[in-house]
Amino acid sequence: MLRTLAALAGAAIVSLPVLAWADTATPSPDATPRPGGVDPCALLAAPDVASALHTTVHNLAHPHRPTADECVWAATSRVQGAVPPQVMFALQMGQSKPACKGINCLWLAHSVTSSLGVNLPGSQLFDRAMSTAGQVQMITGLGEKAGWANGLLTVLQNNVLYKVKVGGLKSSQLALDASELIARGALNRTHASPKP
């Protein structure tokens, strides 16, 4: 799922057509919605993305979805050969613990697969991501838990990891500020939208 996110760190975004956007979140037609009906592109509003990238809505390219869990927005670059600023946003759903009763539960099988990274609850996914990220800066006041490492903001909220990477800005602090803006907007839209 996040191979595109990792590739984004060192890769240039190709030039995308520029479209004008309304002031609301825009669903992406590129990929079918993920199970549960959460379209990551629909959680991002064009004005938030434009503000995070220090540009205008009119300078944003159409968002695209490399996978059903990812959304990429880019600003157009007026400088030949320059890499335009871009936002990569991804969702990773944690697994809820199943209701378990009696011998038919087979909890042992579940715990074995969980130790392999399959079907982990969101809090364990977050902890695992932070433990393998190197130097982590914990962010307070954002979701249940949030951490910034290697240019990636990871936020846990309601058993879902929100991952934001902003590239093409002049400093790590600008990228962190932009990532926080994107994450806050997505969390607000998730909270405001009806549950599927």
Secondary structure, DSSP 8 states (H G I E B T S, - for coil): --HHHHHHTTS------B----SSB---SSS---TTS--GGGGSBHHHHHHHTTS-GGGBB--B-SSTTEEEEEB--SSTT----EEEEEEEE--------SGGG-HHHHHHHHHTTSS--HHHHHHHHHHTSSS-EE-SSSSSEEEEETTEEEEEETTEEEEEEEES-SSHHHHHHHHHHHHHHHHHHHHHS---
